[in-house]
Amino acid sequence: MSISMLASRAESANAKVGAAALGAAAFMTLLLSHFSAPLAPLRLLTLAIAAFAAWAFCDEMGLRKPLNRAGFVFFAIATGAKVQIALGLATQFAVRYYHLYAAFLLWAVLLWSLAFLHRQRTLKMLGAVGLVASLAPIAAIVVGHLAVGFGAAIGVGAMLAATDGGALLDLGFVTMVERIFGLWAYVAAWLLWRGHIKAPAHPQ
Protein backbone atom coordinates (compact mmCIF):
# COMPACT_ATOMS: atom_id res chain seq x y z
CA MET A 1 0.00 0.00 0.00
CA SER A 2 1.49 3.36 -1.02
CA ILE A 3 1.93 6.28 1.36
CA SER A 4 -0.62 8.28 -0.63
CA MET A 5 -3.27 5.71 0.23
CA LEU A 6 -2.66 6.32 3.93
CA ALA A 7 -2.37 10.11 3.77
CA SER A 8 -5.26 12.12 5.11
CA ARG A 9 -7.45 13.99 2.66
CA ALA A 10 -9.62 15.54 5.36
CA GLU A 11 -10.14 19.25 4.82
CA SER A 12 -10.11 20.30 8.48
CA ALA A 13 -8.05 19.66 11.59
CA ASN A 14 -11.27 18.66 13.34
CA ALA A 15 -11.82 15.88 10.81
CA LYS A 16 -8.24 14.60 11.14
CA VAL A 17 -8.24 14.62 14.93
CA GLY A 18 -11.76 13.17 15.00
CA ALA A 19 -10.75 10.36 12.65
CA ALA A 20 -7.71 9.49 14.78
CA ALA A 21 -9.80 9.55 17.96
CA LEU A 22 -12.57 7.46 16.39
CA GLY A 23 -10.03 4.90 15.18
CA ALA A 24 -8.44 4.75 18.64
CA ALA A 25 -11.84 4.36 20.30
CA ALA A 26 -12.75 1.58 17.87
CA PHE A 27 -9.49 -0.27 18.55
CA MET A 28 -9.81 0.02 22.33
CA THR A 29 -13.50 -0.97 22.28
CA LEU A 30 -12.75 -4.09 20.25
CA LEU A 31 -9.73 -4.94 22.38
CA LEU A 32 -11.58 -4.58 25.68
CA SER A 33 -14.50 -6.65 24.37
CA HIS A 34 -12.19 -9.68 24.69
CA PHE A 35 -11.69 -9.17 28.45
CA SER A 36 -14.22 -9.93 31.17
CA ALA A 37 -12.18 -8.19 33.90
CA PRO A 38 -13.53 -4.75 34.94
CA LEU A 39 -10.43 -2.76 33.83
CA ALA A 40 -12.37 0.37 34.84
CA PRO A 41 -9.63 2.97 34.13
CA LEU A 42 -9.12 1.69 30.56
CA ARG A 43 -12.86 1.46 29.92
CA LEU A 44 -13.42 4.99 31.20
CA LEU A 45 -10.54 6.29 29.04
CA THR A 46 -12.06 4.52 26.02
CA LEU A 47 -15.44 6.13 26.71
CA ALA A 48 -13.85 9.58 26.99
CA ILE A 49 -12.03 9.15 23.68
CA ALA A 50 -15.19 7.77 22.03
CA ALA A 51 -17.28 10.72 23.27
CA PHE A 52 -14.73 13.20 21.92
CA ALA A 53 -14.59 11.31 18.61
CA ALA A 54 -18.39 11.18 18.33
CA TRP A 55 -18.60 14.93 18.85
CA ALA A 56 -15.99 15.60 16.15
CA PHE A 57 -17.68 13.09 13.82
CA CYS A 58 -21.07 14.75 14.27
CA ASP A 59 -19.51 18.17 13.63
CA GLU A 60 -18.29 16.91 10.26
CA MET A 61 -21.60 15.19 9.49
CA GLY A 62 -23.54 18.28 10.50
CA LEU A 63 -24.70 18.50 14.10
CA ARG A 64 -27.59 20.73 13.00
CA LYS A 65 -29.14 17.79 11.15
CA PRO A 66 -31.70 15.81 13.20
CA LEU A 67 -30.32 12.30 12.57
CA ASN A 68 -26.77 13.26 13.55
CA ARG A 69 -27.95 15.17 16.60
CA ALA A 70 -30.25 12.34 17.70
CA GLY A 71 -27.44 9.81 17.24
CA PHE A 72 -25.17 11.91 19.44
CA VAL A 73 -27.83 12.14 22.17
CA PHE A 74 -28.35 8.35 22.13
CA PHE A 75 -24.58 7.81 22.21
CA ALA A 76 -24.26 10.19 25.18
CA ILE A 77 -26.92 8.22 27.08
CA ALA A 78 -25.14 4.94 26.28
CA THR A 79 -21.83 6.44 27.44
CA GLY A 80 -23.39 7.63 30.69
CA ALA A 81 -24.78 4.15 31.37
CA LYS A 82 -21.40 2.52 30.70
CA VAL A 83 -19.66 4.99 33.03
CA GLN A 84 -22.01 3.92 35.81
CA ILE A 85 -21.28 0.25 35.06
CA ALA A 86 -17.52 0.85 35.08
CA LEU A 87 -17.70 2.67 38.42
CA GLY A 88 -19.61 -0.22 39.98
CA LEU A 89 -23.30 -1.00 40.49
CA ALA A 90 -25.34 -3.45 42.54
CA THR A 91 -26.13 -6.59 40.54
CA GLN A 92 -29.85 -5.89 40.21
CA PHE A 93 -29.13 -2.45 38.74
CA ALA A 94 -26.12 -3.43 36.60
CA VAL A 95 -28.30 -5.65 34.41
CA ARG A 96 -30.61 -2.77 33.55
CA TYR A 97 -27.70 -0.45 32.84
CA TYR A 98 -26.17 -3.03 30.49
CA HIS A 99 -29.53 -3.25 28.73
CA LEU A 100 -29.70 0.54 28.45
CA TYR A 101 -26.10 0.78 27.24
CA ALA A 102 -26.48 -1.88 24.53
CA ALA A 103 -29.82 -0.59 23.27
CA PHE A 104 -28.80 3.07 23.05
CA LEU A 105 -25.42 2.28 21.48
CA LEU A 106 -27.26 0.35 18.77
CA TRP A 107 -29.66 3.23 18.25
CA ALA A 108 -26.75 5.64 17.83
CA VAL A 109 -25.20 3.42 15.13
CA LEU A 110 -28.61 3.03 13.49
CA LEU A 111 -29.27 6.78 13.35
CA TRP A 112 -25.79 7.63 12.07
CA SER A 113 -26.14 4.87 9.45
CA LEU A 114 -29.43 6.41 8.33
CA ALA A 115 -27.62 9.75 8.03
CA PHE A 116 -25.03 8.07 5.78
CA LEU A 117 -27.83 6.98 3.44
CA HIS A 118 -28.37 10.65 2.58
CA ARG A 119 -24.74 11.09 1.47
CA GLN A 120 -22.69 9.96 -1.53
CA ARG A 121 -22.44 6.36 -2.71
CA THR A 122 -19.42 5.39 -0.55
CA LEU A 123 -21.20 6.47 2.61
CA LYS A 124 -24.47 4.91 1.49
CA MET A 125 -22.76 1.50 1.46
CA LEU A 126 -21.55 1.86 5.07
CA GLY A 127 -24.96 3.23 5.99
CA ALA A 128 -26.73 0.19 4.57
CA VAL A 129 -24.39 -2.25 6.34
CA GLY A 130 -24.65 -0.35 9.62
CA LEU A 131 -28.42 -0.23 9.30
CA VAL A 132 -28.71 -4.01 8.92
CA ALA A 133 -26.11 -4.74 11.62
CA SER A 134 -27.85 -2.53 14.20
CA LEU A 135 -31.47 -3.19 13.25
CA ALA A 136 -31.36 -6.97 13.81
CA PRO A 137 -30.21 -6.76 17.48
CA ILE A 138 -32.66 -3.92 18.15
CA ALA A 139 -35.46 -6.09 16.79
CA ALA A 140 -34.25 -8.94 19.02
CA ILE A 141 -34.51 -6.68 22.07
CA VAL A 142 -38.00 -5.48 21.14
CA VAL A 143 -39.41 -8.95 20.45
CA GLY A 144 -36.95 -10.89 22.60
CA HIS A 145 -39.63 -12.47 24.76
CA LEU A 146 -41.43 -13.77 21.66
CA ALA A 147 -38.53 -14.66 19.37
CA VAL A 148 -36.95 -16.97 21.93
CA GLY A 149 -34.80 -18.89 19.47
CA PHE A 150 -33.32 -15.82 17.77
CA GLY A 151 -32.87 -13.99 21.06
CA ALA A 152 -31.04 -16.94 22.58
CA ALA A 153 -28.82 -17.26 19.51
CA ILE A 154 -27.38 -13.76 19.87
CA GLY A 155 -27.43 -13.66 23.68
CA VAL A 156 -30.25 -11.20 24.24
CA GLY A 157 -32.39 -13.85 25.97
CA ALA A 158 -30.04 -14.05 28.95
CA MET A 159 -30.01 -10.28 29.33
CA LEU A 160 -33.80 -9.96 29.16
CA ALA A 161 -34.23 -12.79 31.68
CA ALA A 162 -31.78 -11.13 34.06
CA THR A 163 -33.77 -7.87 34.08
CA ASP A 164 -36.36 -9.68 36.21
CA GLY A 165 -33.93 -9.66 39.11
CA GLY A 166 -31.41 -12.39 38.34
CA ALA A 167 -27.69 -12.08 37.80
CA LEU A 168 -26.40 -11.43 34.31
CA LEU A 169 -24.03 -14.33 33.67
CA ASP A 170 -23.81 -14.00 29.88
CA LEU A 171 -22.53 -10.71 28.45
CA GLY A 172 -22.46 -12.12 24.92
CA PHE A 173 -25.07 -9.70 23.59
CA VAL A 174 -23.31 -6.65 25.04
CA THR A 175 -20.01 -7.87 23.59
CA MET A 176 -21.62 -8.30 20.18
CA VAL A 177 -23.04 -4.76 20.31
CA GLU A 178 -19.64 -3.31 21.23
CA ARG A 179 -18.01 -5.16 18.35
CA ILE A 180 -20.65 -3.89 15.93
CA PHE A 181 -19.89 -0.36 17.09
CA GLY A 182 -16.12 -0.95 16.97
CA LEU A 183 -16.16 -2.24 13.40
CA TRP A 184 -18.54 0.49 12.27
CA ALA A 185 -16.36 3.13 13.94
CA TYR A 186 -13.22 1.77 12.22
CA VAL A 187 -14.78 2.23 8.77
CA ALA A 188 -16.26 5.63 9.70
CA ALA A 189 -12.83 6.77 10.96
CA TRP A 190 -11.20 5.73 7.69
CA LEU A 191 -13.82 7.57 5.62
CA LEU A 192 -13.41 10.65 7.81
CA TRP A 193 -9.61 10.47 7.49
CA ARG A 194 -9.78 10.13 3.72
CA GLY A 195 -12.08 13.10 3.32
CA HIS A 196 -15.26 11.27 2.32
CA ILE A 197 -17.11 12.85 5.25
CA LYS A 198 -17.11 16.61 4.90
CA ALA A 199 -18.71 19.27 7.03
CA PRO A 200 -21.74 20.84 5.34
CA ALA A 201 -21.55 24.46 4.34
CA HIS A 202 -22.98 26.71 7.05
CA PRO A 203 -26.02 28.71 6.00
CA GLN A 204 -25.41 32.38 5.52
C-alpha angles and dihedrals in degrees: 000000000000124000090246090063090058098042117106119251094183112133098216138046088234090060093048095047091042091051092050092047093047091050091049091048091049092050094048093045092052092044094050091047087073093059126075094190114104096243086177098177092053093044092050091048089050091051091050092051091045092051091050090047093048091052092051091045092052091048089058093043091048117268089207090067114093098230093051093045093047091048090053092050091051090047091050090053091049090049092050091051092050091049089056090049092049092050091052134266137194111267096249091054098039091065092057092046091052088051091050092046095050095044096048094043088055091048091052091053090045094052094045089048089053088051089054089056088067092057135072124307097271092055092042089062093054089043092055093048092046091048093055094041093052100035096059096057091043089054089049090055093048096048097024095122091054102036093056096161096050093041092052091048094060096034100251092116093068092049094049091047091051092055087073089071106283128118119271104237098163118059092173094117093049090048091051091051092050091050091050089053093044094052092043090049092050092057093042090051091052092049090048091048092049093050099250090123110061131177112253118246111266115243115252 
